[in-house]
């Protein structure tokens, strides 16, 4: 069987009689599809025998393992990238929900969660509903789920997107971790826009070098179509390298420096930050628009996060005034420099959250 034939089978079968997609051989039941994925600890190809014993009817893998168990009735589908194959199968099995949403993504070492929450706030201020997949929570519009990974696997993403559609959502914003990007977990999703915040020396236990780490982040922007938008931090030393690798339109953002989207900080103190948000429109100074943002979020780095969020929302079609109001409306990002109730207003708390990948 070819992959296209399997994809058509998954797409056309009645949902009540559809084979279940599994990447864990222990969950396989009669008639299911087992997709063998090589992970950081285990290789799913080592468990194909067990999946077949459990009743898998279809095996998707990167190499021919037909010799593993003989005289067993199953269909073998050999692909170049089983993770990418899983992503497309997951979407097809749920009616391709990604194609019915406006998908926005943010990547970078720091700031992803704040940017995602800010984007959702802006879209909600525009009167629309926005799903959220973040380090902290998966919000489908109908229910909130505690996050176990910053970016879940492709099966979980497709499931959550299907739930978003059923809840009447039109938008989704997702944090794209470097692990997820290097593992192709988002391969089947067409993004309207993607934002890059910054790059620090994290996760080198996995990526080995900073160059490998940057390559993983860059994959998100290499996958963007020419009609999509890359929202890039002009004040990051590596952003130019990302810009050279994407076919998407580019929106540059910067604080107190020339860019498509800029912030000029007017004041910052314990109560929050006030800045002027400016947008160049079609790269014309004459048409430059501005709005005031008053946010309780503290720090210059958070102003940069606001600009990344503004860029994503502009790419999604929101106007600047709506965006400024939405940015100003977000009072807190859970686990990110939360204020404590105290008689001493200078006391702040940084609430730690577990690192997820």
Buried (B, 14 or more C-beta within 10 A) or exposed (E): BEBEEBBEBBBEEEEEEBBBBBBBBEEBEEEBBBBBBBEEEEEBBEBBBBBBEBEBBBBBBBEEBBEBBEEEEBBBBBBEEBBBBBBBBBBBBBBBBBEBBBBBBBBBBBBBBBBBBBBBBBBBBBEBBBBBBBBBBBBBBEEEBEBEBBBBBBBBBBBBBBBBBEBEBBBBBBBBBBBBBBBBBBBBBBBBBBBBBBBEEBBEEBBEEBEBBBBBBBBBBBBBEEEBBBBBBBBBEBBEBBBEBBEBBBBBBBBEEEBBBBBEBEEBEEEBBBBBBBBBBEEEEEEEEEBEBBBBBBEBBBBBBBBBBBBBBBBBEBEBBBBBBBBBBBEEBEBBBEBEEEEEEEEEEEEEEEEBB
